[in-house]
Amino acid sequence: MDRRADFLTLFLQNRTELQAFIGSLLRDRHARDDVFQEVALILWNEFPRYDPARSFGAWARGIAANKVMQRWRQDTRTPAPFPPEAVQALLDAYERTEAAEAPHAEALRRCVEELPERSRRLLALRYEEGLKLGEIGRRLRATLDAVHKALSRLRERLQRCVERRLAAEG
């Protein structure tokens, strides 16, 4: 995989969390969007210097925190809502959460890989494409009730699989 594809994969995996982090620091929707775009551009330009041994999410959040604090310093009309120590505490909290979720996410990924193709397709329609159950039913030529039951069974199956994997690992 080339560096552009590597960047795109990592960026898309972390996009929602990065937006949430920026949103936790900035109330104004336009400011959040502006900072997110600025951060995305910085991440793209600086990606050759990114250390893959480090968490991409942590790297991106650090850049976002610096960009947000820079914006606060430039806005002389209102004081910064948080001191730098509070921003650092938020970064640390995200880091701890990310570290705690890593084994669970890996177990889930492996469990999903073990599913039959049809089950993976159903999950992709619901959670990757974000389709509503009715639209999934139309695409798969299934009733709404059948889609609902299939997704419920898959979630239960994945939960049991993840619990087994985590118990086996430690």
The 8 nearest C-alpha neighbors of each residue, nearest first, counted from 0:
[[1, 4, 5, 2, 3, 6, 8, 7],
 [2, 0, 4, 3, 5, 6, 7, 8],
 [1, 3, 5, 4, 6, 0, 47, 46],
 [4, 2, 6, 5, 1, 7, 0, 8],
 [3, 5, 7, 6, 1, 2, 8, 0],
 [6, 4, 2, 8, 3, 7, 1, 9],
 [7, 5, 3, 9, 4, 8, 10, 2],
 [6, 8, 4, 10, 5, 9, 11, 3],
 [7, 9, 5, 11, 6, 10, 4, 12],
 [10, 8, 12, 6, 7, 11, 5, 13],
 [9, 11, 7, 13, 12, 8, 14, 6],
 [10, 12, 14, 13, 8, 9, 7, 15],
 [11, 13, 9, 10, 14, 8, 15, 7],
 [12, 14, 10, 11, 16, 15, 56, 17],
 [15, 13, 11, 17, 16, 10, 12, 18],
 [16, 14, 18, 17, 13, 19, 12, 11],
 [15, 17, 19, 18, 13, 14, 20, 56],
 [18, 16, 20, 14, 19, 15, 13, 60],
 [17, 19, 15, 21, 16, 20, 22, 14],
 [20, 18, 22, 16, 17, 21, 23, 15],
 [21, 19, 17, 23, 22, 18, 16, 24],
 [20, 22, 18, 24, 23, 19, 25, 31],
 [23, 21, 19, 25, 24, 20, 18, 31],
 [22, 24, 20, 21, 25, 19, 26, 18],
 [23, 25, 22, 21, 26, 20, 67, 86],
 [26, 24, 22, 27, 31, 23, 21, 30],
 [25, 27, 28, 22, 24, 31, 23, 30],
 [26, 28, 30, 29, 25, 31, 22, 32],
 [29, 27, 31, 30, 32, 26, 25, 22],
 [30, 28, 32, 31, 27, 33, 34, 26],
 [29, 31, 33, 27, 32, 28, 34, 25],
 [32, 30, 28, 34, 29, 33, 25, 35],
 [31, 33, 35, 29, 30, 34, 36, 28],
 [34, 32, 30, 36, 35, 31, 29, 37],
 [33, 35, 37, 31, 36, 32, 38, 30],
 [34, 36, 32, 38, 33, 37, 31, 39],
 [37, 35, 39, 33, 34, 38, 32, 40],
 [36, 38, 34, 40, 39, 35, 33, 41],
 [37, 39, 41, 35, 40, 36, 63, 34],
 [40, 38, 36, 42, 37, 41, 35, 43],
 [41, 39, 43, 37, 38, 42, 44, 36],
 [40, 42, 38, 44, 43, 39, 45, 37],
 [43, 41, 39, 45, 40, 44, 46, 38],
 [44, 42, 40, 46, 41, 45, 39, 6],
 [45, 43, 41, 42, 46, 40, 47, 39],
 [44, 46, 42, 48, 43, 47, 41, 49],
 [45, 47, 49, 43, 48, 42, 44, 6],
 [48, 46, 45, 49, 44, 2, 43, 50],
 [47, 49, 46, 45, 50, 44, 51, 42],
 [50, 48, 46, 47, 51, 45, 58, 55],
 [49, 51, 52, 53, 48, 55, 54, 47],
 [52, 50, 53, 49, 54, 55, 48, 46],
 [53, 51, 50, 54, 55, 49, 58, 57],
 [54, 52, 51, 50, 55, 58, 57, 49],
 [53, 55, 57, 56, 58, 52, 51, 50],
 [56, 54, 58, 57, 59, 53, 9, 51],
 [57, 55, 59, 54, 58, 13, 60, 17],
 [56, 58, 60, 54, 59, 55, 61, 94],
 [57, 59, 55, 61, 56, 60, 54, 62],
 [60, 58, 56, 62, 61, 57, 55, 63],
 [61, 59, 63, 57, 62, 58, 64, 56],
 [62, 60, 64, 58, 63, 59, 57, 65],
 [61, 63, 65, 59, 60, 64, 66, 58],
 [62, 64, 60, 66, 61, 65, 38, 67],
 [65, 63, 61, 67, 66, 62, 60, 68],
 [64, 66, 62, 68, 63, 67, 69, 61],
 [65, 67, 63, 69, 64, 68, 70, 62],
 [68, 66, 70, 64, 69, 65, 63, 71],
 [69, 67, 71, 65, 70, 66, 64, 72],
 [68, 70, 66, 72, 67, 71, 65, 73],
 [69, 71, 67, 73, 68, 72, 66, 74],
 [70, 72, 68, 74, 79, 69, 73, 67],
 [73, 71, 69, 70, 74, 68, 75, 79],
 [74, 72, 70, 71, 75, 69, 68, 76],
 [75, 73, 71, 76, 72, 70, 77, 78],
 [74, 76, 77, 73, 72, 78, 71, 79],
 [77, 75, 74, 78, 73, 71, 79, 72],
 [78, 76, 75, 74, 79, 71, 80, 72],
 [77, 79, 80, 75, 76, 71, 74, 72],
 [78, 80, 71, 81, 77, 82, 72, 68],
 [79, 81, 78, 82, 24, 71, 77, 25],
 [82, 80, 79, 85, 83, 86, 84, 24],
 [81, 83, 84, 85, 86, 79, 80, 87],
 [84, 82, 86, 85, 87, 81, 68, 88],
 [85, 83, 87, 82, 86, 88, 81, 89],
 [86, 84, 88, 87, 83, 82, 81, 89],
 [87, 85, 89, 83, 88, 84, 90, 82],
 [86, 88, 90, 84, 89, 85, 91, 83],
 [89, 87, 85, 91, 86, 90, 84, 92],
 [88, 90, 92, 86, 87, 91, 85, 93],
 [91, 89, 87, 93, 88, 92, 94, 86],
 [90, 92, 94, 88, 89, 93, 87, 95],
 [93, 91, 89, 95, 94, 90, 88, 96],
 [94, 92, 96, 90, 91, 95, 97, 89],
 [93, 95, 91, 97, 92, 96, 98, 90],
 [96, 94, 98, 92, 97, 93, 99, 91],
 [97, 95, 93, 99, 98, 94, 100, 92],
 [96, 98, 94, 100, 95, 99, 93, 101],
 [97, 99, 95, 101, 96, 100, 94, 102],
 [100, 98, 96, 97, 101, 95, 102, 103],
 [99, 101, 97, 103, 98, 102, 104, 96],
 [100, 102, 104, 98, 103, 99, 105, 97],
 [103, 101, 105, 104, 100, 106, 99, 165],
 [104, 102, 106, 100, 101, 105, 107, 161],
 [105, 103, 107, 101, 106, 102, 100, 108],
 [106, 104, 108, 102, 107, 103, 101, 109],
 [107, 105, 103, 109, 161, 108, 104, 102],
 [106, 108, 110, 104, 105, 109, 161, 111],
 [109, 107, 105, 111, 106, 110, 104, 112],
 [108, 110, 112, 106, 107, 111, 105, 113],
 [109, 111, 107, 113, 112, 108, 160, 106],
 [110, 112, 108, 114, 113, 109, 107, 119],
 [111, 113, 109, 110, 114, 108, 119, 115],
 [114, 112, 110, 111, 109, 115, 108, 116],
 [115, 113, 111, 112, 118, 119, 116, 110],
 [114, 116, 118, 117, 119, 113, 112, 111],
 [117, 115, 119, 118, 120, 114, 121, 112],
 [118, 116, 120, 119, 115, 121, 114, 122],
 [119, 117, 121, 120, 115, 116, 114, 122],
 [120, 118, 116, 122, 121, 117, 123, 114],
 [121, 119, 123, 117, 118, 122, 116, 124],
 [120, 122, 118, 124, 119, 123, 117, 125],
 [123, 121, 119, 125, 120, 124, 126, 118],
 [124, 122, 127, 120, 126, 125, 121, 119],
 [123, 125, 128, 121, 122, 130, 127, 126],
 [124, 126, 129, 130, 122, 123, 128, 127],
 [127, 125, 129, 123, 128, 122, 124, 130],
 [128, 126, 123, 129, 124, 125, 122, 130],
 [127, 129, 124, 130, 126, 125, 123, 122],
 [130, 128, 125, 126, 127, 124, 131, 123],
 [131, 129, 125, 128, 124, 134, 135, 132],
 [130, 132, 134, 133, 135, 129, 125, 124],
 [133, 131, 135, 134, 136, 143, 146, 130],
 [132, 134, 136, 135, 131, 143, 137, 142],
 [133, 135, 137, 136, 131, 132, 130, 138],
 [136, 134, 132, 138, 133, 137, 139, 130],
 [137, 135, 141, 133, 139, 134, 140, 138],
 [138, 136, 140, 134, 135, 139, 133, 141],
 [139, 137, 135, 136, 140, 134, 141, 133],
 [138, 140, 136, 141, 137, 135, 121, 134],
 [141, 139, 137, 136, 138, 142, 135, 134],
 [142, 140, 136, 139, 145, 137, 143, 146],
 [143, 141, 145, 144, 136, 146, 140, 137],
 [142, 144, 146, 145, 133, 136, 147, 132],
 [143, 145, 147, 142, 146, 148, 141, 149],
 [146, 144, 142, 148, 147, 143, 149, 141],
 [147, 145, 149, 143, 144, 148, 150, 136],
 [146, 148, 144, 150, 145, 149, 143, 151],
 [147, 149, 151, 145, 150, 146, 144, 152],
 [150, 148, 146, 152, 151, 147, 145, 153],
 [151, 149, 153, 147, 152, 148, 154, 146],
 [152, 150, 148, 154, 153, 149, 147, 155],
 [151, 153, 155, 149, 150, 154, 156, 148],
 [152, 154, 156, 150, 155, 151, 157, 149],
 [153, 155, 157, 151, 156, 152, 158, 150],
 [156, 154, 158, 152, 153, 157, 159, 151],
 [155, 157, 153, 159, 154, 158, 152, 160],
 [158, 156, 160, 154, 159, 155, 161, 153],
 [157, 159, 155, 161, 160, 156, 154, 162],
 [160, 158, 162, 156, 157, 161, 163, 155],
 [159, 161, 157, 163, 158, 162, 110, 156],
 [162, 160, 164, 158, 106, 163, 159, 107],
 [161, 163, 159, 165, 160, 164, 166, 158],
 [164, 162, 160, 166, 161, 165, 167, 159],
 [165, 163, 167, 161, 166, 162, 168, 106],
 [164, 166, 168, 162, 167, 163, 161, 169],
 [167, 165, 163, 169, 164, 168, 162, 161],
 [166, 168, 164, 165, 169, 163, 162, 161],
 [169, 167, 165, 166, 164, 163, 102, 106],
 [168, 166, 167, 165, 164, 163, 102, 162]]
